[in-house]
Amino acid sequence: MYKLKYKNLIFLSNKSKFLEHNYVIFFYGLGCSSKDLRFLFSSINRNYQLLIPELPGHNNSKNNDTLLKFSRKIFLLLKNKHKITFFGHSVGGIIPILICKYFLKKKKIFFINYEGNLSEVDTKTLTKKTASYTLREFIDKKFDSLLDISKRSNNKSIISWSLSLKETSPEIFYKISCECVKYSKRSFSLSFYKTYFKKKFFLHGEHSVQEVPLSNLGAPVYNIKKTGHFSYYDDKVEFSRVFNYLLLKSIRL
């Protein structure tokens, strides 16, 4: 496993330098970390370059970019690359949409969306509630409350999430939440996902509650058995199996 840098972005990768093709870029969800996904490096096919960029303000990152500015930097890295697969989980599912809608146009992209925030109803559990506070109120009180609730949860995945959450900037967590709510309104993300990406899958934890009917996503749906929204905390072995299986499927689509 290697740490690569591009501009002020930091990536974990299975290669020691940026290659020219067969990129798999994994955008994790809000409050998570690249450390949560290191197990993927032990099983990924050596023909792929797996890149896990650190989101702004996550894993003690000093980067304070907006999602749009962050997406533009990813575009600059990829604009002359070939054979790109995006994997986006939760809030991370918005980033490939921003990259392709505003920057990386006319590229053939394979997109695996794992419960990405595609519509406004997807934001109601966390990001919409976060955005309902003022920035000062969230930083002074609500973030610590969220962290405490997560640490004391009966759900093992939420406890695991809390470990990465405590290394996340409260200010950036709030600002990304507000962006997420904005981009999910009026089906901005869902419409683009359905029409732009010709090669795509929608990945779904078997025990997750899905507000938007799966039949309305315009994509083949694949369930991760016996897991929820955080499958990579719930069952690393099963998540790795599904992850690599879908990469093989992408070759045939």
N, C-alpha and C positions, 0 to 999 in steps of 0.2 A: 504494500500500500504506500502511495506517495502523496505528498502535498504539493499541489501546483498553484501558481499564481498567475492571474491575468488582470492587469490594471490593479484595482484594489479588491478584486475578488479572490477568494481562496476555494480550492477544490480538493476533495479527496479523490484519488484515482488509482486504478490498477496498473497504470503505465507511468513511466518516469518523465514523459513529455507529451505535449499535445500532438496527436497524430492527424491524419488527413481525412479519415473516413471511419464509418462504423461507430459513431458516437452514441452512447446511451446516457442521457442526462437526467438525473433523478432530482426532482424538486420536492423536498419534504414539506410537511405541514407546519402550521404556526406553532411555535413553542417547542419544536423538535430540534434535532441536531444531526449533523453528518455522522456523529459517533453512534447514533442509533442504528445506522445502516452498514456499519463496517463488515458485518457478517456476509454481505453480498459479494465481497471481493473474493471470498474463498471458493465460490461456485460458478462465477460468471465465465462464459466461454472466452478463451484468450483472444479470439478474433474481434471482440468488442472492447472499446475503451469506455469504461464506466466512469462518469464524472458526477460527483455529488457536490454542488456548490453550496457554500454556507450562505444562508439567507442573511440579509442585513440585520444586524443586532442580535444574531443568534450565535450560540456557542461562544459567547464573550467576544464576538466580532465587533470591531469599532466602525464598521461600515454602516452608514445611516441613510443609504439610498432609498428612494421610493421604489415601489415594485416596477414602475414604468422605467425608471432610470436603470435599475438592476437588469431589467429585461433587455434594454438597449445594449448593455455591455455584453450580455450573453450573445446577442445578435452579432456584435462586432467580432466575437471569437469564432462564430459559426458561419459567417456569411460566405466563406469560400470552401466550406467543408461539405462532405457528401455523406449520404446514408445516415440520417439523423433520426434517432428515436427519443421522444420525450416521455418521461414518466412523471406524472404530477399527482401528489397526494394532497387532498383537502385544499387548503389555501394555495399550495404549490401547483394545483391544477389550473389556476388562473394564469400562471406565468407563461406557459407555452402559447396560450391564446393571445396574450399581449405581444409576445415575440413575433408571432405570425401575422397578427392583424396590423401591426404598426411598422414592422421592420423586415422580417425574414419572409418576403413574399415570393410566391412562385417556386417554392421549394417543396419537394415531396417528403412529407414528414409522417412518421408513424407515431401515434399518440396513444399512450395507455393512461387513461384518466382513472385514478383510484379515488372515488368519492370526492372529486374536486368540486369546489363551490361554483356550480354552473347557474344557479338561480337564487333568487332572494330567499326562498324558504330554506336553502341549505345553510344560510348564515345565522339562523335564529338561535342556535344552541350556544354559540360563543361570540362570534365576531360582532353580530348586531347588538348583543347586550353590552359588549365592551365599548362599542361606538356610541352607546346611549349616554355614557358618562362624559364629563369634561376631561381633558387630558390631565389636568392637575388632580382631579378627584381620583382618576384611575391610578396615577403614579403614587399618590400619597396613601391610598387606602385599598383600592379594589384589587390591585395586582397581588399584594401580599395576602389578601383574603383568598384569591383564586389559588395561589400557591399553597396555602395552608389547607384548603379544602381538598386539593388534588393529592397532597401528601397523606391525608387521612382517609382517602377513598377506600372503599371495599373492593374496587376494581383494580386488579394488578396492573393493567395497561395504563390506567390513569396515574397510578403511583410511578410507573416507569416514565411517563410523560413529564411528571413533576420534576424529575431529575434534570431534564434538559430545559424545562421551563425556568428553573431558577438561574440558569445561565443565559437567559434571554433578556434583552433590554426592555423594561416596562414601556418606555416611550416608543420604541420601534414596534413593539407588540401592539400598542394602541393605534399607531399610524397605519400599520399594515391592515389591521382590522377595519379601519375606516375605508381604506382603499378597496378592500375585499367587498364590503357592503356596496360601495359605489359601482364596482364593475359587475356585480351580480344583479343589479336592478334592471328591470325592463328586458329581461332575458338576453342581455348583451352577450354574456359568456355562452349561454346554452345555444343560442342561435348560431353563433360563430362555430362552436364545436360541432354542431350537427351538419353544417353546410360546407365548411372549409376542409376539414380533415377527412380525406377519403379512406385512409387506412387508420383504423382506430379500434380500441377496445374500451369498454367501461368495466372497471374492476370494482367488486363489491364484497365487503365482508358479510358473510352469511347471516350474522346476527345484527347487522346494522339496520337502522330504520331509514328507509329511503323515501324522502318526501316527493320527489319527482318520479312518476311512474317509470320503471326501467324501460318500458316499451316506447317511451317518448324521448329517448336519448339518441336515437338514430345510429346506434352502434351495437355490435355484438356484446353481450354481457357475460362476464365470467365471475363466478362466486369463489371466494376463498373460504373453504369449509371451516366451521367451528370457530370463526373469528369475528371481530367487530370492526370498528373504524380504525383501530391501530393493529392491523394484522401483523406488522413486523415486530410488535411487542408481544402479541398473543402467541404466535407460533413461527419462529424464525425459519424452521425447516420447511414448513408448508409455504410460507411466503416466498422463500428462495426457489422452491420448485415451480410455483406459479409464475414468478417473475421470469425465470429462464425459459419456461414453456412458451410464454407469450412472445419472448424475443424470437424464438424459433418460428412461431406462427407468423410473425411480421415479415419474415423472408418470403413466405408463400402467398401473402396477400398482395 
